[in-house]
Amino acid sequence: MVMGAIIVGVWALIFLFSFLNSFNEAYLRNAINYEYSHIQVHHRSYLTEPDVKFSITDKEKMISALSSNSMVQAYSARQLVSGMIASSKANSGVMIYGVSPADEAQVTALDQQLVEGDYFAEIKRNPVLISKKTADKLKIGLRSKVVLTFQNIEGEITSGAFRVTGIFDSKSPKINESVIYVRQSDISRLVGFEGVNEIAILASQLREIPQIEEDLRREFGEVTIRRYNIVAPEFDLLEQQSTVSKQMLTTIIMLALLFGIINTMLMAVLERTKEIGMLRSVGMQKLRVFGMIIWETLLLSLVAAPVGLMMGFVTNLYFGERGMDLSRYAESLKEYGYDSIYYPSLDNSAYYILMLVVVVTALIGAIYPAWKAIQLNPLEAIRKL
């Protein structure tokens, strides 16, 4: 019973930890790839007053520096304009992203998220990409005409007619809800200003982000440079919640295992009262009796824990290659920025930590039964039926 409890408990912890890791990694990956990127650069005043006039100075110099930096995988310079989009049937507030199509595709893979239409190809004048959710809200489809209304650089209300060239379905709920994409040259002409308000940067590897950030700060001190976890503090909150969840799961399972060990070993001691009394009568010291119970429990954990670890490892290996398909919940998961297929993974250090936790739990659980064993009176224990 003790060995079975240890095996199931260890396997369950490994599986749950791995699933939580894959869940968090999927959210982080989608948020970075489709929404935040690794680093964002803005004019210092833009974050407190998001106005199109607050553009990044030395844009060309910064783009040149990013192009020559081997640690930068891709970048996209955007002109951000807050406005309204209207069809003949409805209207909605949106954030207009004026982008270079080629650069944006490298950063957010926007061209691969299209469910209908093409990527700024067929319509030559004022094409616009909208999300499937926005299209449903406006009750429009491909090649439909929409009107974008916003303030120009002088603060005057202006508008322009655009035609839907593509409909996308992003894995970012925020992008689906309120972002549309136009060519930067088209929106700049209407705004009367060619500057960019944001440069999104993807690093080749996560460990290179601090170095890229440091290089930009050293060369361009007049802009605001923020990495993804500063732009979106929920990343740190998610990591903290995951850590707390793992600690709670470990505590619950280990407490159940602890009481199971105490119960089982205490029964073992009570069933062997006569034998323990005999050993004490022939001269076995209390310390050796105590150690005998401790060693028995420790050996049970040393046999069972590796079996649970191996079962967990094999489970991760299986689902790590084939994935856990949660497609039946795809629509609900997408609303929160999650994938429908997960690939559980766990650091090797976690296996050693779990092994240590199980051994410590077993040792703690053996203390009370061992103490009860040495409290037995030898003469009374021998006469016990």
Secondary structure as GFF3:
##gff-version 3
##sequence-region A 1 385
A	DSSP	alpha_helix	2	31	.	.	.	ID=ss1
A	DSSP	pi_helix	32	36	.	.	.	ID=ss2
A	DSSP	beta_strand	39	43	.	.	.	ID=ss3
A	DSSP	alpha_helix	59	67	.	.	.	ID=ss4
A	DSSP	beta_strand	72	86	.	.	.	ID=ss5
A	DSSP	beta_strand	91	99	.	.	.	ID=ss6
A	DSSP	alpha_helix	101	108	.	.	.	ID=ss7
A	DSSP	three_ten_helix	110	112	.	.	.	ID=ss8
A	DSSP	beta_strand	114	117	.	.	.	ID=ss9
A	DSSP	beta_strand	127	131	.	.	.	ID=ss10
A	DSSP	alpha_helix	132	138	.	.	.	ID=ss11
A	DSSP	beta_strand	145	151	.	.	.	ID=ss12
A	DSSP	beta_strand	157	168	.	.	.	ID=ss13
A	DSSP	alpha_helix	173	178	.	.	.	ID=ss14
A	DSSP	beta_strand	179	183	.	.	.	ID=ss15
A	DSSP	alpha_helix	184	191	.	.	.	ID=ss16
A	DSSP	beta_strand	198	203	.	.	.	ID=ss17
A	DSSP	three_ten_helix	206	208	.	.	.	ID=ss18
A	DSSP	alpha_helix	209	219	.	.	.	ID=ss19
A	DSSP	beta_strand	223	227	.	.	.	ID=ss20
A	DSSP	alpha_helix	228	231	.	.	.	ID=ss21
A	DSSP	alpha_helix	234	271	.	.	.	ID=ss22
A	DSSP	alpha_helix	273	281	.	.	.	ID=ss23
A	DSSP	alpha_helix	286	322	.	.	.	ID=ss24
A	DSSP	beta_strand	324	325	.	.	.	ID=ss25
A	DSSP	three_ten_helix	327	329	.	.	.	ID=ss26
A	DSSP	alpha_helix	330	334	.	.	.	ID=ss27
A	DSSP	beta_strand	341	342	.	.	.	ID=ss28
A	DSSP	alpha_helix	348	374	.	.	.	ID=ss29
A	DSSP	alpha_helix	378	383	.	.	.	ID=ss30
###
